[in-house]
Amino acid sequence: MEVLTTTAAWRDRLDAARASGRSVGLVPTMGALHAGHESLVVRARAECDVTAVSIFVNPLQFGDPADLERYPRTLDADLELLAGHGVDAVFAPGVAEMYPDWPEAPSTVVRVGAEAAPFEGASRPGHFEGVATVVAKLFALSGRCRAYFGEKDFQQLAVVRRMASDLGFAVEIVGCPTVREPDGLALSSRNVRLSAEERRAAAVLWRALTSAQVAVASGERRPSAVATLMASVVGSEPLVALDYGAVVDARDLRVPAVLDGHRPLRLLIAAEVGPVRLIDNAPAEVALRSARRDALPGLVGVATGA
Ligand code: PAF
C-alpha cells in the first residue's frame, strides 16, 4: 500500500492507474477509522480495480477550534487497518499541503445551496462549505472515479451529490448504508469520546428514529407530530439534549406539508450527548393503506376497506 502526502504524487498515482485501464474507487475520510469506513472500503474494492483512501482532518469544516483539536487522530492504526483490507493507495496530506495559506482559509471555496441550509447547516454555520470545498479539491486531484460516502451523514451526502453535479466532476457518488452497534447506535469517529454512561444513553437516538418509523408506517401524516414524538423519546434520556428531529423529503431535505406516498421520506436527528454531538437518520415508509388513500382520493372506501 502506497502512502502519499503530496497533491502532485496523488494525482500522478491515480492518473497512472487509469492510464493502465483500471477504474478507481475513492473513499474520502478524516481518519479515526471504524467498521463504517471499512464497509466503504470493502464496497470500493468490490466495485473498482484500484482502491484509494484519503485521510485528512479538514480544518475548514470545523467551526469550533476546540472540536477540531479534540477530533481523534489515529493515523498508524488507520494505515494498518487499510493495509489489511488491501487498499492500494492512501492520501494523507498535512494541512499546509491542502491549504498552503492556512490558518487563512483558501481564497477559493465552494458556496453551497439549499440542501446545506437547514439542520446541520443551521447548527454548524460554514460546515458544509468546508466539506464541499475539501471534497471538490479531492475530486479535482483524484480525477474520474467512483466516490463512496456513508449515509450516516445524510445531509452531507446530499450536499456532495449536488456539488459534484453542479460543478461537473467526473465522479459517481455512491451512498452506503449506515453501520450500527447492536443497540442501534450509528458508528461514528466521535463515539470514542462518550463516557460509558453517555454511550448507553446515546442509543436513544436510534429509539427515536425507530419510534418515528413505526408512527409513519402506522399512518401518522403530520410531520410536526413525528418531530414531537422524536423529541419526547429523546426527552426520556436526561444525558441527551436534542438539537433537531424531523421528517423530510429525502430528495431535497424539505419538510413536506403532509406525509403521503408521493415522496421518499427520511428521518433526521441530531443531539448533544454529554460533550459530543451525534447525528443519525433513517428512511420512513408511509403505510400503504394511507398512501393509497392519497393517490386515489375518489376510492377511499375501496382502498382502505373502511
Ligand atoms: O465524512 C467525512 O469524514 C468528511 O466530512 C469528509 C467527507 C471526508 C470531508 O472532510
Boltz pocket constraint, residues with backbone or C-beta under 6 A from the ligand:
constraints:
  - pocket:
      binder: B
      contacts: [[A, 28], [A, 29], [A, 30], [A, 56], [A, 58], [A, 61], [A, 130], [A, 131], [A, 134], [A, 135], [A, 153], [A, 156]]
      max_distance: 6.0
